[in-house]
């Protein structure tokens, strides 16, 4: 932290600036993280056979963990940014899971 301090800057100011920067980066990384699901979702939309490889167990587990994270962020930490990032990820994960469930239902139904 001393590396970033100019003459006259207090430690508290530097920590506040670093906290602000990390908050902006965290919010941006959450949006980027959700956007990174899009290429995979588009692939699932174009290639129904690829959807059969989706692990329903793994994606369901990640959704449960993400939902717990969202609930903690919203009601425990009361942090809207944290809750928004967690919520975006749960929505993206749920989209992938929905493709996997739909593919299995279509594969098991008679033609």
PDB file as gemmi writes it, atoms N, CA and C in Angstrom:
CRYST1    1.000    1.000    1.000  90.00  90.00  90.00 P 1                      
ATOM      1  N   UNK A   1       0.824  -1.190   0.000  1.00  0.00           N  
ATOM      2  CA  UNK A   1       0.000   0.000   0.000  1.00  0.00           C  
ATOM      3  C   UNK A   1       0.867   1.253   0.000  1.00  0.00           C  
ATOM      4  N   UNK A   2       2.013   1.185   0.651  1.00  0.00           N  
ATOM      5  CA  UNK A   2       2.895   2.347   0.692  1.00  0.00           C  
ATOM      6  C   UNK A   2       3.391   2.717  -0.700  1.00  0.00           C  
ATOM      7  N   UNK A   3       3.437   1.760  -1.587  1.00  0.00           N  
ATOM      8  CA  UNK A   3       3.872   1.990  -2.952  1.00  0.00           C  
ATOM      9  C   UNK A   3       2.982   3.007  -3.668  1.00  0.00           C  
ATOM     10  N   UNK A   4       1.693   3.001  -3.339  1.00  0.00           N  
ATOM     11  CA  UNK A   4       0.727   3.856  -4.021  1.00  0.00           C  
ATOM     12  C   UNK A   4       0.533   5.206  -3.348  1.00  0.00           C  
ATOM     13  N   UNK A   5       1.153   5.404  -2.218  1.00  0.00           N  
ATOM     14  CA  UNK A   5       0.931   6.634  -1.456  1.00  0.00           C  
ATOM     15  C   UNK A   5       1.820   7.760  -1.977  1.00  0.00           C  
ATOM     16  N   UNK A   6       1.204   8.903  -2.201  1.00  0.00           N  
ATOM     17  CA  UNK A   6       1.943  10.118  -2.515  1.00  0.00           C  
ATOM     18  C   UNK A   6       2.168  10.875  -1.218  1.00  0.00           C  
ATOM     19  N   UNK A   7       3.019  11.894  -1.292  1.00  0.00           N  
ATOM     20  CA  UNK A   7       3.209  12.741  -0.113  1.00  0.00           C  
ATOM     21  C   UNK A   7       1.881  13.370   0.271  1.00  0.00           C  
ATOM     22  N   UNK A   8       1.565  13.341   1.525  1.00  0.00           N  
ATOM     23  CA  UNK A   8       0.350  13.969   2.016  1.00  0.00           C  
ATOM     24  C   UNK A   8      -0.867  13.052   1.999  1.00  0.00           C  
ATOM     25  N   UNK A   9      -0.773  11.898   1.391  1.00  0.00           N  
ATOM     26  CA  UNK A   9      -1.910  10.973   1.369  1.00  0.00           C  
ATOM     27  C   UNK A   9      -1.879  10.135   2.641  1.00  0.00           C  
ATOM     28  N   UNK A  10      -3.018  10.029   3.251  1.00  0.00           N  
ATOM     29  CA  UNK A  10      -3.102   9.222   4.466  1.00  0.00           C  
ATOM     30  C   UNK A  10      -3.329   7.758   4.112  1.00  0.00           C  
ATOM     31  N   UNK A  11      -3.020   6.909   5.048  1.00  0.00           N  
ATOM     32  CA  UNK A  11      -3.256   5.476   4.860  1.00  0.00           C  
ATOM     33  C   UNK A  11      -4.738   5.215   4.686  1.00  0.00           C  
ATOM     34  N   UNK A  12      -5.566   5.922   5.429  1.00  0.00           N  
ATOM     35  CA  UNK A  12      -7.013   5.744   5.325  1.00  0.00           C  
ATOM     36  C   UNK A  12      -7.513   6.096   3.929  1.00  0.00           C  
ATOM     37  N   UNK A  13      -6.969   7.163   3.362  1.00  0.00           N  
ATOM     38  CA  UNK A  13      -7.359   7.572   2.013  1.00  0.00           C  
ATOM     39  C   UNK A  13      -6.976   6.482   1.008  1.00  0.00           C  
ATOM     40  N   UNK A  14      -5.782   5.954   1.146  1.00  0.00           N  
ATOM     41  CA  UNK A  14      -5.320   4.904   0.221  1.00  0.00           C  
ATOM     42  C   UNK A  14      -6.184   3.653   0.335  1.00  0.00           C  
ATOM     43  N   UNK A  15      -6.527   3.267   1.561  1.00  0.00           N  
ATOM     44  CA  UNK A  15      -7.380   2.098   1.740  1.00  0.00           C  
ATOM     45  C   UNK A  15      -8.774   2.347   1.175  1.00  0.00           C  
ATOM     46  N   UNK A  16      -9.300   3.554   1.347  1.00  0.00           N  
ATOM     47  CA  UNK A  16     -10.617   3.891   0.794  1.00  0.00           C  
ATOM     48  C   UNK A  16     -10.585   3.865  -0.730  1.00  0.00           C  
ATOM     49  N   UNK A  17      -9.513   4.379  -1.311  1.00  0.00           N  
ATOM     50  CA  UNK A  17      -9.379   4.364  -2.770  1.00  0.00           C  
ATOM     51  C   UNK A  17      -9.259   2.939  -3.291  1.00  0.00           C  
ATOM     52  N   UNK A  18      -8.490   2.115  -2.585  1.00  0.00           N  
ATOM     53  CA  UNK A  18      -8.332   0.720  -2.989  1.00  0.00           C  
ATOM     54  C   UNK A  18      -9.659  -0.028  -2.863  1.00  0.00           C  
ATOM     55  N   UNK A  19     -10.403   0.257  -1.817  1.00  0.00           N  
ATOM     56  CA  UNK A  19     -11.712  -0.386  -1.634  1.00  0.00           C  
ATOM     57  C   UNK A  19     -12.670   0.010  -2.764  1.00  0.00           C  
ATOM     58  N   UNK A  20     -12.652   1.262  -3.150  1.00  0.00           N  
ATOM     59  CA  UNK A  20     -13.497   1.740  -4.242  1.00  0.00           C  
ATOM     60  C   UNK A  20     -13.105   1.060  -5.554  1.00  0.00           C  
ATOM     61  N   UNK A  21     -11.816   0.997  -5.829  1.00  0.00           N  
ATOM     62  CA  UNK A  21     -11.328   0.349  -7.048  1.00  0.00           C  
ATOM     63  C   UNK A  21     -11.736  -1.127  -7.072  1.00  0.00           C  
ATOM     64  N   UNK A  22     -11.566  -1.817  -5.961  1.00  0.00           N  
ATOM     65  CA  UNK A  22     -11.937  -3.230  -5.900  1.00  0.00           C  
ATOM     66  C   UNK A  22     -13.439  -3.426  -6.065  1.00  0.00           C  
ATOM     67  N   UNK A  23     -14.240  -2.508  -5.556  1.00  0.00           N  
ATOM     68  CA  UNK A  23     -15.693  -2.592  -5.736  1.00  0.00           C  
ATOM     69  C   UNK A  23     -16.071  -2.456  -7.207  1.00  0.00           C  
ATOM     70  N   UNK A  24     -15.444  -1.522  -7.888  1.00  0.00           N  
ATOM     71  CA  UNK A  24     -15.714  -1.339  -9.322  1.00  0.00           C  
ATOM     72  C   UNK A  24     -15.266  -2.574 -10.099  1.00  0.00           C  
ATOM     73  N   UNK A  25     -14.076  -3.085  -9.798  1.00  0.00           N  
ATOM     74  CA  UNK A  25     -13.576  -4.275 -10.479  1.00  0.00           C  
ATOM     75  C   UNK A  25     -14.461  -5.492 -10.205  1.00  0.00           C  
ATOM     76  N   UNK A  26     -14.945  -5.612  -8.966  1.00  0.00           N  
ATOM     77  CA  UNK A  26     -15.813  -6.741  -8.618  1.00  0.00           C  
ATOM     78  C   UNK A  26     -17.116  -6.677  -9.406  1.00  0.00           C  
ATOM     79  N   UNK A  27     -17.714  -5.514  -9.470  1.00  0.00           N  
ATOM     80  CA  UNK A  27     -18.948  -5.352 -10.232  1.00  0.00           C  
ATOM     81  C   UNK A  27     -18.737  -5.643 -11.706  1.00  0.00           C  
ATOM     82  N   UNK A  28     -17.644  -5.130 -12.259  1.00  0.00           N  
ATOM     83  CA  UNK A  28     -17.343  -5.375 -13.670  1.00  0.00           C  
ATOM     84  C   UNK A  28     -17.055  -6.851 -13.927  1.00  0.00           C  
ATOM     85  N   UNK A  29     -16.341  -7.489 -13.013  1.00  0.00           N  
ATOM     86  CA  UNK A  29     -16.021  -8.903 -13.217  1.00  0.00           C  
ATOM     87  C   UNK A  29     -17.280  -9.764 -13.146  1.00  0.00           C  
ATOM     88  N   UNK A  30     -18.247  -9.370 -12.353  1.00  0.00           N  
ATOM     89  CA  UNK A  30     -19.506 -10.107 -12.298  1.00  0.00           C  
ATOM     90  C   UNK A  30     -20.269 -10.025 -13.608  1.00  0.00           C  
ATOM     91  N   UNK A  31     -20.266  -8.853 -14.204  1.00  0.00           N  
ATOM     92  CA  UNK A  31     -20.945  -8.680 -15.495  1.00  0.00           C  
ATOM     93  C   UNK A  31     -20.210  -9.469 -16.576  1.00  0.00           C  
ATOM     94  N   UNK A  32     -18.886  -9.373 -16.588  1.00  0.00           N  
ATOM     95  CA  UNK A  32     -18.091 -10.116 -17.564  1.00  0.00           C  
ATOM     96  C   UNK A  32     -18.293 -11.617 -17.374  1.00  0.00           C  
ATOM     97  N   UNK A  33     -18.324 -12.049 -16.136  1.00  0.00           N  
ATOM     98  CA  UNK A  33     -18.538 -13.472 -15.844  1.00  0.00           C  
ATOM     99  C   UNK A  33     -19.858 -13.968 -16.427  1.00  0.00           C  
ATOM    100  N   UNK A  34     -20.908 -13.205 -16.250  1.00  0.00           N  
ATOM    101  CA  UNK A  34     -22.214 -13.591 -16.803  1.00  0.00           C  
ATOM    102  C   UNK A  34     -22.180 -13.571 -18.328  1.00  0.00           C  
ATOM    103  N   UNK A  35     -21.500 -12.586 -18.904  1.00  0.00           N  
ATOM    104  CA  UNK A  35     -21.412 -12.504 -20.373  1.00  0.00           C  
ATOM    105  C   UNK A  35     -20.613 -13.663 -20.959  1.00  0.00           C  
ATOM    106  N   UNK A  36     -19.676 -14.202 -20.192  1.00  0.00           N  
ATOM    107  CA  UNK A  36     -18.870 -15.311 -20.682  1.00  0.00           C  
ATOM    108  C   UNK A  36     -19.679 -16.599 -20.846  1.00  0.00           C  
ATOM    109  N   UNK A  37     -20.861 -16.651 -20.265  1.00  0.00           N  
ATOM    110  CA  UNK A  37     -21.740 -17.796 -20.471  1.00  0.00           C  
ATOM    111  C   UNK A  37     -22.373 -17.760 -21.868  1.00  0.00           C  
ATOM    112  N   UNK A  38     -22.484 -16.584 -22.466  1.00  0.00           N  
ATOM    113  CA  UNK A  38     -23.211 -16.439 -23.726  1.00  0.00           C  
ATOM    114  C   UNK A  38     -22.698 -17.321 -24.866  1.00  0.00           C  
ATOM    115  N   UNK A  39     -21.382 -17.399 -25.122  1.00  0.00           N  
ATOM    116  CA  UNK A  39     -20.950 -18.274 -26.214  1.00  0.00           C  
ATOM    117  C   UNK A  39     -21.384 -19.730 -26.009  1.00  0.00           C  
ATOM    118  N   UNK A  40     -21.328 -20.190 -24.773  1.00  0.00           N  
ATOM    119  CA  UNK A  40     -21.733 -21.568 -24.495  1.00  0.00           C  
ATOM    120  C   UNK A  40     -23.242 -21.733 -24.662  1.00  0.00           C  
ATOM    121  N   UNK A  41     -23.997 -20.766 -24.203  1.00  0.00           N  
ATOM    122  CA  UNK A  41     -25.450 -20.828 -24.351  1.00  0.00           C  
ATOM    123  C   UNK A  41     -25.829 -20.800 -25.828  1.00  0.00           C  
ATOM    124  N   UNK A  42     -25.163 -19.963 -26.610  1.00  0.00           N  
ATOM    125  CA  UNK A  42     -25.438 -19.931 -28.050  1.00  0.00           C  
ATOM    126  C   UNK A  42     -25.106 -21.268 -28.704  1.00  0.00           C  
ATOM    127  N   UNK A  43     -24.043 -21.903 -28.250  1.00  0.00           N  
ATOM    128  CA  UNK A  43     -23.699 -23.223 -28.794  1.00  0.00           C  
ATOM    129  C   UNK A  43     -24.792 -24.227 -28.454  1.00  0.00           C  
ATOM    130  N   UNK A  44     -25.265 -24.196 -27.222  1.00  0.00           N  
ATOM    131  CA  UNK A  44     -26.333 -25.116 -26.831  1.00  0.00           C  
ATOM    132  C   UNK A  44     -27.599 -24.838 -27.641  1.00  0.00           C  
ATOM    133  N   UNK A  45     -27.829 -23.587 -27.950  1.00  0.00           N  
ATOM    134  CA  UNK A  45     -29.022 -23.228 -28.724  1.00  0.00           C  
ATOM    135  C   UNK A  45     -28.931 -23.771 -30.158  1.00  0.00           C  
ATOM    136  N   UNK A  46     -27.729 -23.746 -30.728  1.00  0.00           N  
ATOM    137  CA  UNK A  46     -27.525 -24.230 -32.096  1.00  0.00           C  
ATOM    138  C   UNK A  46     -27.377 -25.750 -32.167  1.00  0.00           C  
ATOM    139  N   UNK A  47     -26.769 -26.355 -31.152  1.00  0.00           N  
ATOM    140  CA  UNK A  47     -26.438 -27.780 -31.198  1.00  0.00           C  
ATOM    141  C   UNK A  47     -27.110 -28.507 -30.030  1.00  0.00           C  
ATOM    142  N   UNK A  48     -28.281 -29.048 -30.291  1.00  0.00           N  
ATOM    143  CA  UNK A  48     -29.051 -29.726 -29.242  1.00  0.00           C  
ATOM    144  C   UNK A  48     -28.321 -30.950 -28.690  1.00  0.00           C  
ATOM    145  N   UNK A  49     -27.479 -31.583 -29.512  1.00  0.00           N  
ATOM    146  CA  UNK A  49     -26.749 -32.765 -29.037  1.00  0.00           C  
ATOM    147  C   UNK A  49     -25.699 -32.386 -27.993  1.00  0.00           C  
ATOM    148  N   UNK A  50     -25.149 -31.185 -28.100  1.00  0.00           N  
ATOM    149  CA  UNK A  50     -24.169 -30.727 -27.108  1.00  0.00           C  
ATOM    150  C   UNK A  50     -24.817 -30.596 -25.731  1.00  0.00           C  
ATOM    151  N   UNK A  51     -26.095 -30.324 -25.705  1.00  0.00           N  
ATOM    152  CA  UNK A  51     -26.808 -30.159 -24.438  1.00  0.00           C  
ATOM    153  C   UNK A  51     -26.844 -31.446 -23.624  1.00  0.00           C  
ATOM    154  N   UNK A  52     -26.764 -32.579 -24.301  1.00  0.00           N  
ATOM    155  CA  UNK A  52     -26.801 -33.856 -23.591  1.00  0.00           C  
ATOM    156  C   UNK A  52     -25.557 -34.078 -22.737  1.00  0.00           C  
ATOM    157  N   UNK A  53     -24.491 -33.337 -23.004  1.00  0.00           N  
ATOM    158  CA  UNK A  53     -23.262 -33.493 -22.219  1.00  0.00           C  
ATOM    159  C   UNK A  53     -23.260 -32.636 -20.953  1.00  0.00           C  
ATOM    160  N   UNK A  54     -24.276 -31.827 -20.752  1.00  0.00           N  
ATOM    161  CA  UNK A  54     -24.353 -30.974 -19.567  1.00  0.00           C  
ATOM    162  C   UNK A  54     -24.604 -31.857 -18.345  1.00  0.00           C  
ATOM    163  N   UNK A  55     -23.767 -31.714 -17.331  1.00  0.00           N  
ATOM    164  CA  UNK A  55     -23.942 -32.480 -16.099  1.00  0.00           C  
ATOM    165  C   UNK A  55     -25.012 -31.796 -15.244  1.00  0.00           C  
ATOM    166  N   UNK A  56     -26.182 -32.420 -15.169  1.00  0.00           N  
ATOM    167  CA  UNK A  56     -27.269 -31.847 -14.368  1.00  0.00           C  
ATOM    168  C   UNK A  56     -26.885 -31.774 -12.895  1.00  0.00           C  
ATOM    169  N   UNK A  57     -26.154 -32.766 -12.430  1.00  0.00           N  
ATOM    170  CA  UNK A  57     -25.737 -32.795 -11.022  1.00  0.00           C  
ATOM    171  C   UNK A  57     -24.803 -31.629 -10.705  1.00  0.00           C  
ATOM    172  N   UNK A  58     -23.780 -31.440 -11.538  1.00  0.00           N  
ATOM    173  CA  UNK A  58     -22.809 -30.362 -11.288  1.00  0.00           C  
ATOM    174  C   UNK A  58     -23.454 -28.985 -11.375  1.00  0.00           C  
ATOM    175  N   UNK A  59     -24.213 -28.755 -12.449  1.00  0.00           N  
ATOM    176  CA  UNK A  59     -24.832 -27.441 -12.614  1.00  0.00           C  
ATOM    177  C   UNK A  59     -25.857 -27.170 -11.524  1.00  0.00           C  
ATOM    178  N   UNK A  60     -26.585 -28.190 -11.100  1.00  0.00           N  
ATOM    179  CA  UNK A  60     -27.533 -28.006  -9.989  1.00  0.00           C  
ATOM    180  C   UNK A  60     -26.796 -27.632  -8.711  1.00  0.00           C  
ATOM    181  N   UNK A  61     -25.670 -28.289  -8.467  1.00  0.00           N  
ATOM    182  CA  UNK A  61     -24.863 -27.966  -7.285  1.00  0.00           C  
ATOM    183  C   UNK A  61     -24.357 -26.545  -7.314  1.00  0.00           C  
ATOM    184  N   UNK A  62     -23.872 -26.124  -8.480  1.00  0.00           N  
ATOM    185  CA  UNK A  62     -23.378 -24.745  -8.594  1.00  0.00           C  
ATOM    186  C   UNK A  62     -24.510 -23.735  -8.399  1.00  0.00           C  
ATOM    187  N   UNK A  63     -25.691 -24.081  -8.856  1.00  0.00           N  
ATOM    188  CA  UNK A  63     -26.841 -23.180  -8.677  1.00  0.00           C  
ATOM    189  C   UNK A  63     -27.222 -23.080  -7.204  1.00  0.00           C  
ATOM    190  N   UNK A  64     -27.215 -24.207  -6.500  1.00  0.00           N  
ATOM    191  CA  UNK A  64     -27.524 -24.175  -5.063  1.00  0.00           C  
ATOM    192  C   UNK A  64     -26.495 -23.316  -4.326  1.00  0.00           C  
ATOM    193  N   UNK A  65     -25.219 -23.523  -4.626  1.00  0.00           N  
ATOM    194  CA  UNK A  65     -24.162 -22.731  -3.979  1.00  0.00           C  
ATOM    195  C   UNK A  65     -24.307 -21.254  -4.340  1.00  0.00           C  
ATOM    196  N   UNK A  66     -24.574 -20.963  -5.598  1.00  0.00           N  
ATOM    197  CA  UNK A  66     -24.763 -19.577  -6.024  1.00  0.00           C  
ATOM    198  C   UNK A  66     -25.967 -18.925  -5.373  1.00  0.00           C  
ATOM    199  N   UNK A  67     -27.030 -19.707  -5.179  1.00  0.00           N  
ATOM    200  CA  UNK A  67     -28.229 -19.179  -4.531  1.00  0.00           C  
ATOM    201  C   UNK A  67     -27.954 -18.858  -3.066  1.00  0.00           C  
ATOM    202  N   UNK A  68     -27.202 -19.718  -2.400  1.00  0.00           N  
ATOM    203  CA  UNK A  68     -26.816 -19.444  -1.005  1.00  0.00           C  
ATOM    204  C   UNK A  68     -25.967 -18.183  -0.945  1.00  0.00           C  
ATOM    205  N   UNK A  69     -25.049 -18.040  -1.895  1.00  0.00           N  
ATOM    206  CA  UNK A  69     -24.217 -16.831  -1.954  1.00  0.00           C  
ATOM    207  C   UNK A  69     -25.085 -15.595  -2.163  1.00  0.00           C  
ATOM    208  N   UNK A  70     -26.047 -15.695  -3.084  1.00  0.00           N  
ATOM    209  CA  UNK A  70     -26.958 -14.577  -3.336  1.00  0.00           C  
ATOM    210  C   UNK A  70     -27.741 -14.211  -2.071  1.00  0.00           C  
ATOM    211  N   UNK A  71     -28.298 -15.215  -1.405  1.00  0.00           N  
ATOM    212  CA  UNK A  71     -29.085 -14.952  -0.190  1.00  0.00           C  
ATOM    213  C   UNK A  71     -28.228 -14.331   0.907  1.00  0.00           C  
ATOM    214  N   UNK A  72     -26.997 -14.810   1.054  1.00  0.00           N  
ATOM    215  CA  UNK A  72     -26.101 -14.208   2.043  1.00  0.00           C  
ATOM    216  C   UNK A  72     -25.810 -12.753   1.682  1.00  0.00           C  
ATOM    217  N   UNK A  73     -25.510 -12.517   0.409  1.00  0.00           N  
ATOM    218  CA  UNK A  73     -25.184 -11.157  -0.031  1.00  0.00           C  
ATOM    219  C   UNK A  73     -26.358 -10.212   0.175  1.00  0.00           C  
ATOM    220  N   UNK A  74     -27.570 -10.689  -0.134  1.00  0.00           N  
ATOM    221  CA  UNK A  74     -28.760  -9.838  -0.040  1.00  0.00           C  
ATOM    222  C   UNK A  74     -29.210  -9.613   1.395  1.00  0.00           C  
ATOM    223  N   UNK A  75     -29.214 -10.681   2.193  1.00  0.00           N  
ATOM    224  CA  UNK A  75     -29.813 -10.571   3.529  1.00  0.00           C  
ATOM    225  C   UNK A  75     -28.799 -10.585   4.662  1.00  0.00           C  
ATOM    226  N   UNK A  76     -27.658 -11.224   4.463  1.00  0.00           N  
ATOM    227  CA  UNK A  76     -26.624 -11.252   5.501  1.00  0.00           C  
ATOM    228  C   UNK A  76     -25.728 -10.035   5.423  1.00  0.00           C  
ATOM    229  N   UNK A  77     -25.053  -9.899   4.297  1.00  0.00           N  
ATOM    230  CA  UNK A  77     -24.130  -8.774   4.108  1.00  0.00           C  
ATOM    231  C   UNK A  77     -24.856  -7.493   3.718  1.00  0.00           C  
ATOM    232  N   UNK A  78     -26.072  -7.636   3.193  1.00  0.00           N  
ATOM    233  CA  UNK A  78     -26.859  -6.490   2.713  1.00  0.00           C  
ATOM    234  C   UNK A  78     -26.043  -5.638   1.735  1.00  0.00           C  
ATOM    235  N   UNK A  79     -25.452  -6.354   0.777  1.00  0.00           N  
ATOM    236  CA  UNK A  79     -24.590  -5.706  -0.202  1.00  0.00           C  
ATOM    237  C   UNK A  79     -25.201  -5.893  -1.591  1.00  0.00           C  
ATOM    238  N   UNK A  80     -25.835  -4.845  -2.133  1.00  0.00           N  
ATOM    239  CA  UNK A  80     -26.510  -4.973  -3.423  1.00  0.00           C  
ATOM    240  C   UNK A  80     -25.576  -5.359  -4.573  1.00  0.00           C  
ATOM    241  N   UNK A  81     -24.350  -4.870  -4.570  1.00  0.00           N  
ATOM    242  CA  UNK A  81     -23.402  -5.212  -5.626  1.00  0.00           C  
ATOM    243  C   UNK A  81     -23.069  -6.699  -5.577  1.00  0.00           C  
ATOM    244  N   UNK A  82     -22.746  -7.192  -4.400  1.00  0.00           N  
ATOM    245  CA  UNK A  82     -22.434  -8.603  -4.191  1.00  0.00           C  
ATOM    246  C   UNK A  82     -23.637  -9.464  -4.591  1.00  0.00           C  
ATOM    247  N   UNK A  83     -24.829  -9.045  -4.175  1.00  0.00           N  
ATOM    248  CA  UNK A  83     -26.045  -9.796  -4.499  1.00  0.00           C  
ATOM    249  C   UNK A  83     -26.313  -9.791  -6.005  1.00  0.00           C  
ATOM    250  N   UNK A  84     -26.088  -8.664  -6.659  1.00  0.00           N  
ATOM    251  CA  UNK A  84     -26.315  -8.578  -8.105  1.00  0.00           C  
ATOM    252  C   UNK A  84     -25.383  -9.511  -8.878  1.00  0.00           C  
ATOM    253  N   UNK A  85     -24.122  -9.527  -8.501  1.00  0.00           N  
ATOM    254  CA  UNK A  85     -23.152 -10.389  -9.175  1.00  0.00           C  
ATOM    255  C   UNK A  85     -23.532 -11.856  -8.961  1.00  0.00           C  
ATOM    256  N   UNK A  86     -23.865 -12.218  -7.733  1.00  0.00           N  
ATOM    257  CA  UNK A  86     -24.261 -13.598  -7.443  1.00  0.00           C  
ATOM    258  C   UNK A  86     -25.544 -13.959  -8.192  1.00  0.00           C  
ATOM    259  N   UNK A  87     -26.491 -13.038  -8.229  1.00  0.00           N  
ATOM    260  CA  UNK A  87     -27.751 -13.282  -8.926  1.00  0.00           C  
ATOM    261  C   UNK A  87     -27.572 -13.462 -10.426  1.00  0.00           C  
ATOM    262  N   UNK A  88     -26.699 -12.643 -11.033  1.00  0.00           N  
ATOM    263  CA  UNK A  88     -26.409 -12.782 -12.464  1.00  0.00           C  
ATOM    264  C   UNK A  88     -25.828 -14.158 -12.774  1.00  0.00           C  
ATOM    265  N   UNK A  89     -24.930 -14.609 -11.920  1.00  0.00           N  
ATOM    266  CA  UNK A  89     -24.320 -15.915 -12.136  1.00  0.00           C  
ATOM    267  C   UNK A  89     -25.332 -17.039 -11.986  1.00  0.00           C  
ATOM    268  N   UNK A  90     -26.216 -16.937 -11.015  1.00  0.00           N  
ATOM    269  CA  UNK A  90     -27.250 -17.967 -10.839  1.00  0.00           C  
ATOM    270  C   UNK A  90     -28.172 -18.002 -12.058  1.00  0.00           C  
ATOM    271  N   UNK A  91     -28.515 -16.840 -12.592  1.00  0.00           N  
ATOM    272  CA  UNK A  91     -29.369 -16.812 -13.790  1.00  0.00           C  
ATOM    273  C   UNK A  91     -28.666 -17.462 -14.975  1.00  0.00           C  
ATOM    274  N   UNK A  92     -27.385 -17.173 -15.158  1.00  0.00           N  
ATOM    275  CA  UNK A  92     -26.636 -17.766 -16.265  1.00  0.00           C  
ATOM    276  C   UNK A  92     -26.505 -19.278 -16.078  1.00  0.00           C  
ATOM    277  N   UNK A  93     -26.229 -19.709 -14.859  1.00  0.00           N  
ATOM    278  CA  UNK A  93     -26.113 -21.136 -14.576  1.00  0.00           C  
ATOM    279  C   UNK A  93     -27.452 -21.836 -14.787  1.00  0.00           C  
ATOM    280  N   UNK A  94     -28.520 -21.182 -14.414  1.00  0.00           N  
ATOM    281  CA  UNK A  94     -29.855 -21.766 -14.591  1.00  0.00           C  
ATOM    282  C   UNK A  94     -30.196 -21.933 -16.066  1.00  0.00           C  
ATOM    283  N   UNK A  95     -29.724 -21.015 -16.892  1.00  0.00           N  
ATOM    284  CA  UNK A  95     -29.947 -21.123 -18.336  1.00  0.00           C  
ATOM    285  C   UNK A  95     -29.269 -22.369 -18.885  1.00  0.00           C  
ATOM    286  N   UNK A  96     -28.027 -22.601 -18.474  1.00  0.00           N  
ATOM    287  CA  UNK A  96     -27.312 -23.791 -18.923  1.00  0.00           C  
ATOM    288  C   UNK A  96     -28.040 -25.048 -18.453  1.00  0.00           C  
ATOM    289  N   UNK A  97     -28.451 -25.065 -17.189  1.00  0.00           N  
ATOM    290  CA  UNK A  97     -29.166 -26.221 -16.656  1.00  0.00           C  
ATOM    291  C   UNK A  97     -30.465 -26.468 -17.415  1.00  0.00           C  
ATOM    292  N   UNK A  98     -31.175 -25.409 -17.753  1.00  0.00           N  
ATOM    293  CA  UNK A  98     -32.433 -25.555 -18.498  1.00  0.00           C  
ATOM    294  C   UNK A  98     -32.190 -26.216 -19.851  1.00  0.00           C  
ATOM    295  N   UNK A  99     -31.102 -25.847 -20.533  1.00  0.00           N  
ATOM    296  CA  UNK A  99     -30.775 -26.504 -21.801  1.00  0.00           C  
ATOM    297  C   UNK A  99     -30.512 -27.995 -21.587  1.00  0.00           C  
ATOM    298  N   UNK A 100     -29.817 -28.327 -20.515  1.00  0.00           N  
ATOM    299  CA  UNK A 100     -29.528 -29.734 -20.241  1.00  0.00           C  
ATOM    300  C   UNK A 100     -30.775 -30.535 -19.935  1.00  0.00           C  
ATOM    301  N   UNK A 101     -31.670 -29.974 -19.159  1.00  0.00           N  
ATOM    302  CA  UNK A 101     -32.924 -30.662 -18.824  1.00  0.00           C  
ATOM    303  C   UNK A 101     -33.782 -30.824 -20.077  1.00  0.00           C  
ATOM    304  N   UNK A 102     -33.875 -29.764 -20.843  1.00  0.00           N  
ATOM    305  CA  UNK A 102     -34.692 -29.823 -22.069  1.00  0.00           C  
ATOM    306  C   UNK A 102     -34.177 -30.884 -23.038  1.00  0.00           C  
ATOM    307  N   UNK A 103     -32.863 -30.979 -23.185  1.00  0.00           N  
ATOM    308  CA  UNK A 103     -32.271 -31.965 -24.094  1.00  0.00           C  
ATOM    309  C   UNK A 103     -32.590 -33.384 -23.636  1.00  0.00           C  
ATOM    310  N   UNK A 104     -32.534 -33.614 -22.334  1.00  0.00           N  
ATOM    311  CA  UNK A 104     -32.826 -34.950 -21.822  1.00  0.00           C  
ATOM    312  C   UNK A 104     -34.304 -35.298 -21.971  1.00  0.00           C  
ATOM    313  N   UNK A 105     -35.159 -34.326 -21.760  1.00  0.00           N  
ATOM    314  CA  UNK A 105     -36.593 -34.578 -21.931  1.00  0.00           C  
ATOM    315  C   UNK A 105     -36.913 -34.898 -23.387  1.00  0.00           C  
ATOM    316  N   UNK A 106     -36.306 -34.162 -24.313  1.00  0.00           N  
ATOM    317  CA  UNK A 106     -36.541 -34.441 -25.738  1.00  0.00           C  
ATOM    318  C   UNK A 106     -35.963 -35.792 -26.153  1.00  0.00           C  
ATOM    319  N   UNK A 107     -34.807 -36.140 -25.585  1.00  0.00           N  
ATOM    320  CA  UNK A 107     -34.161 -37.402 -25.944  1.00  0.00           C  
ATOM    321  C   UNK A 107     -34.954 -38.601 -25.421  1.00  0.00           C  
ATOM    322  N   UNK A 108     -35.652 -38.423 -24.302  1.00  0.00           N  
ATOM    323  CA  UNK A 108     -36.373 -39.548 -23.709  1.00  0.00           C  
ATOM    324  C   UNK A 108     -37.808 -39.669 -24.215  1.00  0.00           C  
ATOM    325  N   UNK A 109     -38.281 -38.647 -24.905  1.00  0.00           N  
ATOM    326  CA  UNK A 109     -39.661 -38.706 -25.412  1.00  0.00           C  
ATOM    327  C   UNK A 109     -39.678 -39.435 -26.761  1.00  0.00           C  
ATOM    328  N   UNK A 110     -40.751 -40.154 -27.029  1.00  0.00           N  
ATOM    329  CA  UNK A 110     -40.840 -40.869 -28.318  1.00  0.00           C  
ATOM    330  C   UNK A 110     -40.909 -39.882 -29.482  1.00  0.00           C  
ATOM    331  N   UNK A 111     -40.358 -40.279 -30.640  1.00  0.00           N  
ATOM    332  CA  UNK A 111     -40.334 -39.365 -31.804  1.00  0.00           C  
ATOM    333  C   UNK A 111     -41.692 -39.066 -32.368  1.00  0.00           C  
TER     334      UNK A 111                                                      
END                                                                             
